[in-house]
Amino acid sequence: MTEMPKLELHLHLEGAAPPAFIRAQAKRKNTDLSRIFDSDGGYAYRDFPDFLRVYEAACTVLTSPQDFHDLTLAVLEQSAEAGVIYTEAFLSPDFCGGGDLAAWRDYLAAIEAAAQLAEAQMGITLRGCVTCIRHFGPEQARRIAICAQETAGQFITGFGIAGDETQLHPRDFSYAFDAAREAGLGLTAHAGEWGGPGSVYDALTHLHVTRIGHGVRAIEDPALVEQLAETGVVLEVCPGSNIALGLYRNWKSHPIDKLYRAGVQVTVSTDDPPFFHTTLNNEYARLADTFGWEDHDFAAINQTALQAAFCDPDTRAAIQKKLEAT
C-alpha cells in the first residue's frame, strides 16, 4: 500500500500546511501564533469550531503570492511522499486577496507555477477547486464564484463550499453554484459531516453537485444510501479527519466500509492532514487493519476517484497510465 499510487480529491491547501511551515512564516513576519500550537509543535484545537479558529489563524501569515507558491510546494512534497500522483486541492480566494479578482489572479499564478514545478520534479499532478467559505456568507460566496468563473480552465477545474456546515442553508449559495456550473466547473459541497443526512439531500437538491465532501452521515438514512448508490454520487471520505474531530469514536465505528459495501462510490482523502496527524498511507493502513481492505479495494477507490476527478480527458488518461504501470 505504501508504494501504491494514490489519488486524493479532498485536500484543503491551507489546512495541509505543515506546522513547521506556518511557524517559520510567523517568525519571519513577527507574528505570535504560539496559541495555536501544542507543546510538541503541532496544531492545538479542542473541537470543530476551535479547529476553524486555528485554521483561520494559521492563514493570517499567508499574505503574498510567494507564500502560497512555497506552501503549494511544501504540501505537494508531503503528498508525493505518500504516493499521491493526482490531487485536487480546495483553494480559497478568501485567503488569497480577500476575494478580489485581480489579487486572486496573482495568487493563482504563483500556486500554478508551484504545481508545474512539483509535477516536473515529483510526478504529482495538482488541480484546483475554488472554494467559498460557508460561514462567510452568500454574498461573499458570489465574489468567490466570480473568481472561479474568470479563472476556470486547465488548472481551475472545480468549485465547492467548505466551512461551518451548521450555518446557513445550501439554497443560500445556489447563485454561486449556478455561476460555477455555467463556467463548466465540477461541483462539490461539504455535507453529511456535522449537518446530518439532511444536509446531503439539501446539497444534492439545491446545489446539484456530483460529489459530496465527507457525506458519511448518509449512513443514518438507508433511503439516502440507496439513492447515492443508484445515482453514483461520489463521497470524498476522510476517515482520519472524522475521528480526530470527534464525529466517530474510533476507526471501527466509522461508516466508510458500510457505505462501500452498500455500493456507494467512496474515495479516501486526508482533508487537513497535519491537523489530524495523518497521511494517505496512514489512512490506507488503518482501513486495511480495521476492515480488511485489500489491494483490489484500494485499486477500486482510486478508479472511482479518477472517474470523479475534475480534470480534462488528457489528464485522466495520463493518470490512468500511471495507475496501470504498477
Helices and strands as residue ranges (DSSP letters): E 6-12, G 14-16, H 19-28, G 34-36, H 48-59, H 65-81, E 84-91, G 93-95, H 101-122, E 125-133, G 134-136, H 138-151, E 156-162, G 170-173, H 174-182, E 186-191, H 197-207, E 211-214, G 216-220, H 222-231, E 234-237, H 239-244, H 256-261, E 265-268, G 273-276, H 280-291, H 295-308, H 313-324
